[in-house]
Amino acid sequence: MNNNDNYIRFENITKAFAGQRAVNDVSFGIRKGEIHAIMGENGAGKSTLLNLLHGVHQPSNGCIYIDGKMTKFHNIHDGIVAGICKIHQEINVVSELSVMQNLMLGSELSRYGFVKKKEMIKETNEILRRLKCNFSSMDKIGPLSAGHKQMIQIARALRTNAKIISFDEPTASLSNNEVDILFEIMRDLNNQGITILYISHKLDEVLKICDRATILRDGKYINTYEIKNTSKEELIKSMVGRDVSMFAKRTKPSRVRQDKTVLKVENLCGETFKNISFDLKQSEILGFFGLVGAQRTEVMRTIFGADKKFDGKIYRKNELINNKTPNEAIKNGIAFVSENRKEEGYIKEFSNSNNIALASLSKYMERGMVSRKLKNENSINQGSYVGLYPNDPEFYTNNLSGGNAQKVILAKWLSTDADIIILDEPTKGIDVGAKTEIYKLMEEILENGKSIILVSSELTEVMGMSDKIIVMNEGKMVGELDKSDFSEKDILSDALGGN
């Protein structure tokens, strides 16, 4: 290997948790001043490897070298002092404080016990100018967009004179425009000699912004690729060990029952949308597509009773219903898989069994008490149906990979026997292998006579899986297409507020 590849060097790195090897004998190098992707399916060991680099954990075996010197970080602070910073997927800011206060939090400039506010404002504004931010040091954090808050995290890294910055799924909450701005900043940092490590499941992003990509699979090193000399298909094959189409597509013929309407929505109005009308047929996948701000999620939350309905009617099999709460929606056979799975999908302190039983507790009652045995039996049955791994009722859901956590949430709602399943961004933040499993499960749900509303920001996903697509823009329906009329150009034109 070229010496240029050895600015950061992982040598035979192994990390085990409770006997399970999350990283297994990994060795590879990263060049100084490159943008290097770390890729793999959920559970491949990507985040664990970064945590070892940052000092969150220490290796069970092996060594990490930076610029030829072996590192011994006992905690995150040691890593920061050495110039290694991490930009997290979850944006960590205090909304009530100003930009300057967030940036300086814990490391304020002071003299004789007095805070030097003018100097801190000046330093903050200088960093913001360096990042080409269009907000100032004294602006409140609360009203800022996710992209702006992301910039504040990068500003913190620059203030520590970081030489190495890692990004873990940084674009998950950003709009397309904010992603473009982030990439411009990353290139600027790159040009200043800062080495960037980048974790993302979005292959188009990796191909656009990265110089090289290292693939991990089941905790092991597979290969390192020069981006300019590889393809999307080659990267996917290395990640999953098999050929997987990046695009969602149905593998079974559609069997929509056009004579059976299971859900009818008429002129539904909420706080941020109005006059939404559609029919959902039995065994149909009805796709909802739109760009950021289209208000698709808000429509679904209103149908589910999580948000207030201002006007309009909802019919369930020709019967007028009024879901004022999610509990009423569940009784009416409607389930809602939220895109915010960590906060709304499951309880972090609960096991798989308890999380899967959350929405259907009455089914596990014996003599007025919840039966642990019945919950565990249901957990194993539903876990087997959705392909959960490990299918262990006592395993804590929060310790699962993103794809398997999503399967727990699906199992939770399938346990309610609902026959209308609303899936809001069901494959967001999960790897390509887990995506294909979710798509397969969606088709199995249809075969059991249930119906699905699919909300997705991935056009290839919504086109590949849906029988019909409704397009929204700024709270309004602007298009409705049958499968025979699907056109990427037309759908995008509608979503952008075109014809």
C-alpha positions in Angstrom: 0.0 0.0 0.0 1.2 3.5 -0.8 2.5 5.5 2.2 0.0 8.2 1.2 -2.8 5.7 2.2 -1.5 5.6 5.8 -2.4 9.0 7.4 -5.1 7.1 9.3 -4.3 3.4 9.6 -6.4 0.6 11.2 -4.3 -2.4 12.0 -6.0 -5.7 12.8 -8.8 -3.8 14.7 -11.3 -6.0 16.6 -14.0 -4.9 18.9 -16.3 -7.3 20.7 -19.5 -6.6 22.8 -20.7 -9.4 25.0 -18.8 -11.9 23.0 -20.1 -10.6 19.6 -17.5 -9.1 17.3 -18.9 -5.9 15.9 -15.5 -5.3 14.1 -13.4 -8.3 13.2 -9.7 -8.0 12.3 -10.1 -4.9 10.1 -7.0 -3.3 8.4 -7.0 -0.5 5.9 -5.7 3.1 5.4 -7.0 6.5 4.7 -5.2 9.2 2.9 -4.5 12.7 4.3 -6.9 15.3 2.9 -9.4 12.9 1.2 -13.1 12.3 1.6 -13.3 8.6 2.4 -16.6 6.8 2.7 -17.1 3.9 5.1 -19.9 1.8 3.7 -21.9 -1.4 4.5 -25.2 -2.7 5.6 -26.7 -1.9 9.0 -24.7 -3.9 11.5 -21.6 -4.0 9.3 -19.4 -2.3 11.9 -19.2 1.2 10.4 -20.3 3.3 13.4 -18.3 1.0 15.8 -15.2 1.6 13.8 -15.7 5.4 13.9 -16.4 5.2 17.7 -13.0 3.4 18.1 -11.3 6.2 16.1 -12.9 8.9 18.3 -12.2 7.2 21.6 -15.8 6.4 22.5 -14.7 2.7 22.8 -11.2 1.1 22.9 -10.3 -1.8 20.6 -10.4 -5.3 22.0 -7.4 -6.0 19.8 -5.3 -4.1 17.2 -4.0 -0.5 16.9 -5.0 2.8 15.2 -2.3 5.0 13.8 -2.6 8.7 12.9 0.2 10.3 10.9 2.4 7.3 11.9 1.8 7.6 15.6 -0.2 5.0 17.5 -3.3 6.5 19.3 -4.4 5.8 22.8 -7.7 7.7 23.3 -9.5 6.9 26.6 -12.5 9.1 25.8 -14.0 11.5 23.2 -12.2 14.4 24.8 -8.9 12.8 24.1 -9.9 12.5 20.4 -11.0 16.2 20.2 -7.8 17.4 21.8 -5.9 15.4 19.1 -8.0 17.1 16.4 -10.6 14.4 15.6 -14.3 15.5 15.7 -17.6 13.8 14.8 -20.7 15.4 13.2 -23.6 13.3 14.4 -26.7 12.3 12.5 -28.8 13.6 15.4 -28.2 17.3 15.6 -27.2 18.3 19.1 -27.9 21.9 19.9 -29.7 23.9 22.7 -32.6 25.6 20.9 -33.1 28.3 23.6 -29.5 29.6 23.2 -27.9 31.7 20.5 -25.6 30.5 17.8 -22.6 31.9 19.7 -23.7 30.3 23.0 -24.1 26.9 21.3 -20.7 27.2 19.6 -18.9 28.2 22.8 -20.8 25.9 25.2 -18.3 24.4 27.6 -15.3 26.3 26.3 -16.3 29.9 26.8 -13.5 32.6 26.6 -13.0 34.3 30.0 -10.7 36.4 32.0 -10.6 36.8 35.8 -13.9 34.8 35.9 -15.7 37.2 33.4 -16.9 35.9 30.1 -15.4 37.8 27.1 -18.6 38.2 25.1 -17.2 40.5 22.4 -14.3 38.2 21.6 -16.7 35.2 21.4 -19.0 37.0 19.1 -16.1 38.0 16.9 -14.7 34.5 16.8 -18.1 33.0 16.0 -18.8 35.4 13.2 -15.3 34.6 11.7 -16.1 30.9 11.7 -19.6 31.5 10.2 -18.1 33.6 7.4 -15.6 30.8 6.7 -18.5 28.4 6.4 -20.4 31.0 4.2 -23.4 30.9 6.6 -26.2 33.5 6.1 -27.0 33.8 9.9 -25.1 35.5 12.7 -23.7 34.7 16.1 -26.6 36.2 18.1 -29.4 34.5 16.2 -31.4 32.1 18.2 -30.9 28.4 17.3 -34.6 27.4 17.5 -35.9 28.9 14.2 -32.9 27.8 12.2 -33.2 25.0 9.6 -31.7 21.5 10.1 -29.0 22.5 7.6 -28.1 25.6 9.5 -27.9 23.6 12.7 -25.6 21.1 11.0 -23.3 24.0 10.1 -23.0 24.9 13.8 -21.8 21.4 14.5 -19.2 21.8 11.8 -18.3 25.2 13.2 -17.6 23.5 16.6 -15.2 21.1 14.9 -13.4 24.0 13.2 -13.0 25.9 16.5 -11.1 22.9 17.9 -8.7 23.0 14.8 -9.9 19.6 13.7 -7.6 17.7 11.3 -10.1 14.8 10.9 -13.9 15.2 10.8 -16.3 12.3 10.5 -19.9 12.6 9.2 -22.4 9.9 10.2 -25.5 10.0 7.9 -25.3 13.9 7.9 -28.0 14.4 5.2 -30.8 12.4 6.8 -32.7 15.5 7.9 -31.6 18.0 5.2 -33.4 19.3 2.1 -31.8 18.9 -1.3 -30.5 22.5 -1.3 -29.0 22.0 2.2 -27.3 18.9 1.0 -25.7 20.9 -1.8 -24.5 23.5 0.6 -23.1 20.8 3.0 -21.2 19.2 0.1 -19.7 22.6 -0.9 -18.5 23.1 2.7 -17.0 19.6 2.8 -15.1 20.3 -0.4 -13.8 23.6 1.1 -12.7 21.7 4.2 -11.1 19.1 2.0 -9.2 21.8 0.1 -7.8 23.0 3.4 -6.2 19.6 4.1 -8.9 18.3 6.5 -9.5 14.6 6.2 -13.2 13.6 6.1 -14.7 10.2 6.9 -18.2 9.9 5.5 -20.9 7.3 6.4 -24.0 7.2 4.3 -26.5 4.7 2.9 -27.1 7.0 -0.1 -24.9 5.8 -2.8 -25.5 8.7 -5.1 -24.1 11.0 -2.4 -21.0 8.8 -2.0 -20.4 8.8 -5.8 -20.8 12.5 -5.9 -18.7 13.7 -2.9 -16.2 11.0 -2.0 -12.7 10.1 -3.3 -12.6 6.5 -2.1 -14.9 4.1 -0.3 -14.1 1.2 2.0 -16.7 -1.6 2.4 -17.3 -3.5 5.6 -19.5 -6.6 5.8 -20.4 -8.4 9.0 -17.7 -6.5 10.8 -14.9 -7.5 8.3 -13.0 -5.5 5.8 -14.0 -6.3 2.2 -12.3 -3.8 -0.1 -11.4 -0.2 -0.8 -12.5 1.4 -4.1 -11.4 4.5 -6.0 -14.8 6.2 -6.7 -13.8 7.3 -10.2 -13.1 3.7 -11.1 -16.1 2.0 -9.7 -19.9 1.8 -10.1 -23.0 1.8 -7.9 -23.6 -1.9 -8.8 -20.0 -2.9 -7.7 -20.4 -1.1 -4.4 -23.7 -2.7 -3.7 -22.5 -6.2 -4.5 -19.5 -5.7 -2.1 -21.8 -4.5 0.7 -24.3 -7.3 0.5 -22.3 -10.1 -1.0 -24.8 -10.5 -3.8 -26.3 -8.6 -6.7 -29.1 -6.3 -5.5 -31.0 -3.8 -7.7 -30.7 -0.4 -6.2 -34.2 0.4 -7.4 -37.4 -0.8 -5.7 -39.5 -3.1 -7.8 -42.4 -5.4 -7.4 -41.7 -9.1 -7.8 -45.3 -10.3 -7.7 -48.2 -9.3 -10.0 -50.5 -6.6 -8.6 -53.9 -7.9 -7.4 -55.7 -4.6 -6.5 -59.4 -5.1 -5.8 -60.8 -2.2 -7.6 -64.3 -3.2 -6.4 -63.3 -2.9 -2.7 -62.6 0.6 -1.3 -61.1 0.2 2.2 -60.4 3.9 2.9 -62.0 7.0 1.3 -60.8 10.5 2.1 -62.9 13.5 1.0 -61.7 17.1 1.1 -59.5 16.5 4.2 -58.1 19.8 5.7 -55.6 20.2 8.4 -53.5 23.1 9.8 -51.0 22.9 6.9 -52.9 21.3 4.0 -56.4 21.4 2.4 -58.8 19.5 0.2 -57.0 16.1 0.1 -59.2 13.4 -1.5 -58.4 9.9 -2.5 -59.5 6.2 -2.4 -57.5 3.3 -1.2 -58.4 -0.1 -2.6 -57.9 -3.5 -1.1 -54.4 -5.0 -1.7 -53.2 -1.7 -3.2 -50.0 0.3 -2.5 -51.0 4.0 -2.8 -47.9 6.2 -3.0 -47.6 9.7 -1.8 -44.7 11.7 -3.2 -43.5 15.3 -2.7 -40.5 17.4 -1.8 -39.7 18.9 1.5 -42.6 21.0 2.8 -45.2 19.0 0.8 -47.1 18.1 4.0 -47.5 14.4 3.2 -46.7 13.3 6.7 -49.1 15.8 8.2 -52.0 14.3 6.1 -51.1 10.8 7.4 -50.9 12.0 11.0 -54.4 13.6 10.6 -55.9 10.4 9.2 -54.3 8.5 12.1 -55.7 10.9 14.7 -52.3 12.2 15.8 -53.1 15.7 14.5 -56.3 17.7 14.5 -58.7 17.5 11.5 -60.1 20.9 10.5 -62.6 19.7 7.9 -63.4 16.8 5.5 -64.6 13.2 5.9 -62.9 9.8 6.3 -64.7 6.6 5.4 -63.6 3.1 6.5 -65.3 0.6 4.2 -68.1 3.0 3.5 -68.6 3.8 7.2 -67.9 7.4 8.3 -65.1 7.5 11.0 -63.6 10.3 13.1 -60.2 9.4 14.4 -59.7 12.0 17.2 -56.8 9.9 18.7 -54.4 7.3 17.5 -56.2 4.8 19.7 -59.4 5.3 17.8 -57.5 4.8 14.5 -56.1 1.5 15.8 -59.6 0.4 16.7 -60.7 1.3 13.1 -57.9 -1.0 11.7 -55.4 1.8 10.7 -51.7 1.5 11.6 -49.0 4.2 11.2 -45.3 3.5 10.9 -43.7 6.9 11.6 -40.5 8.0 9.8 -39.2 9.1 13.2 -38.7 5.6 14.5 -36.3 6.4 17.3 -38.7 8.8 19.0 -42.1 7.6 17.8 -41.6 4.0 16.7 -40.3 2.2 19.8 -39.3 2.7 23.4 -35.5 2.6 23.8 -35.6 1.0 27.3 -37.9 -1.9 26.1 -37.2 -5.3 24.8 -38.4 -6.5 21.4 -41.3 -8.4 23.0 -42.5 -5.3 24.9 -42.1 -3.0 21.9 -44.0 -5.4 19.6 -46.8 -5.6 22.1 -47.2 -1.9 22.6 -50.1 -1.3 20.3 -52.0 -4.5 21.1 -51.7 -5.1 24.8 -55.3 -6.3 25.3 -54.4 -9.4 23.3 -52.0 -10.6 25.9 -54.2 -10.4 29.0 -54.7 -13.3 31.4 -56.8 -12.9 34.5 -56.5 -9.1 34.3 -52.7 -9.2 33.9 -50.4 -8.9 30.9 -49.0 -12.4 30.2 -45.2 -12.3 29.5 -45.6 -15.8 27.8 -48.2 -14.6 25.4 -46.1 -11.4 24.6 -43.0 -13.5 23.9 -45.0 -16.0 21.7 -46.3 -13.1 19.6 -42.9 -11.5 19.4 -41.3 -14.7 18.1 -44.2 -15.3 15.6 -44.2 -11.7 14.3 -40.4 -11.5 14.4 -40.2 -14.6 12.2 -42.8 -13.1 9.8 -40.8 -9.9 9.3 -37.4 -11.5 9.3 -36.1 -10.0 12.5 -32.6 -10.8 13.6 -31.9 -11.6 16.3 -35.5 -12.9 16.8 -35.1 -12.7 20.6 -38.0 -11.4 22.6 -35.6 -10.2 25.4 -33.2 -8.4 23.1 -33.3 -4.6 23.5 -34.7 -2.9 20.4 -32.3 0.0 20.8 -29.3 -2.3 20.3 -30.6 -3.5 16.9 -29.4 -2.2 13.5 -31.7 0.4 11.8 -33.2 -2.2 9.5 -34.0 -4.6 12.3 -35.4 -1.8 14.5 -37.8 -1.0 11.6 -38.9 -4.6 11.5 -39.8 -4.5 15.2 -42.0 -1.4 14.4 -43.6 -3.3 11.5 -44.2 -6.3 13.8 -45.8 -4.0 16.4 -48.4 -2.7 13.9 -49.0 -6.1 12.3 -49.8 -7.4 15.8 -52.8 -5.1 15.8 -54.4 -6.9 12.9 -54.8 -3.6 11.1 -55.6 -3.9 7.4 -54.6 -0.4 6.4 -50.9 0.2 7.0 -49.4 3.7 6.5 -45.7 3.6 5.9 -44.0 7.0 6.3 -40.4 6.8 4.8 -40.1 3.1 5.7 -36.6 2.6 4.3 -35.1 5.9 5.4 -31.6 5.4 6.8 -31.4 1.7 6.2 -29.1 -0.2 3.9 -29.8 -1.6 0.5 -30.1 -5.2 1.7 -32.6 -4.3 4.4 -34.5 -2.2 1.9 -35.1 -5.3 -0.3 -36.4 -7.2 2.7 -38.8 -4.4 3.6 -40.1 -4.3 -0.1 -40.6 -8.1 0.0 -42.5 -7.8 3.3 -44.8 -5.1 1.8 -45.8 -7.5 -1.0 -46.5 -10.2 1.6 -48.7 -7.8 3.5 -50.7 -7.2 0.3 -51.1 -10.9 -0.3 -52.9 -11.1 3.1 -55.5 -8.7 1.8 -54.2 -5.6 3.6 -53.6 -2.2 1.9 -50.6 0.2 2.2 -50.2 3.9 1.9 -46.5 4.5 1.1 -45.1 8.0 1.8 -41.6 8.3 0.4 -39.1 11.0 -0.7 -37.3 8.5 -3.0 -38.9 8.7 -6.4 -37.5 5.4 -7.5 -39.0 3.7 -4.4 -42.5 5.2 -4.8 -42.5 4.5 -8.6 -41.2 1.0 -8.2 -43.6 -0.1 -5.4 -46.9 1.8 -5.9 -50.0 0.9 -7.9 -51.0 4.6 -8.0 -49.2 7.8 -7.0 -50.6 11.0 -5.5 -48.2 14.0 -5.8 -48.3 16.9 -3.3 -46.8 20.3 -3.2 -47.1 22.8 -0.3 -50.1 21.1 1.2 -52.1 20.5 -2.0 -52.7 17.5 -4.2 -51.2 18.5 -7.6 -51.1 15.1 -9.4 -52.6 11.6 -9.4 -51.2 8.9 -11.7 -52.0 5.3 -12.4 -49.0 2.9 -12.8 -49.3 3.0 -16.6 -48.8 6.8 -16.6 -45.8 6.9 -14.2 -43.1 9.3 -15.6 -40.2 10.5 -13.5 -40.3 13.8 -15.4 -44.0 14.4 -14.9 -44.0 13.4 -11.2 -41.0 15.7 -10.4 -42.6 18.5 -12.4 -45.8 18.2 -10.3 -43.8 18.0 -7.1 -42.0 21.2 -8.0 -45.3 23.0 -8.5 -45.5 22.6 -12.3 -48.6 21.8 -14.3 
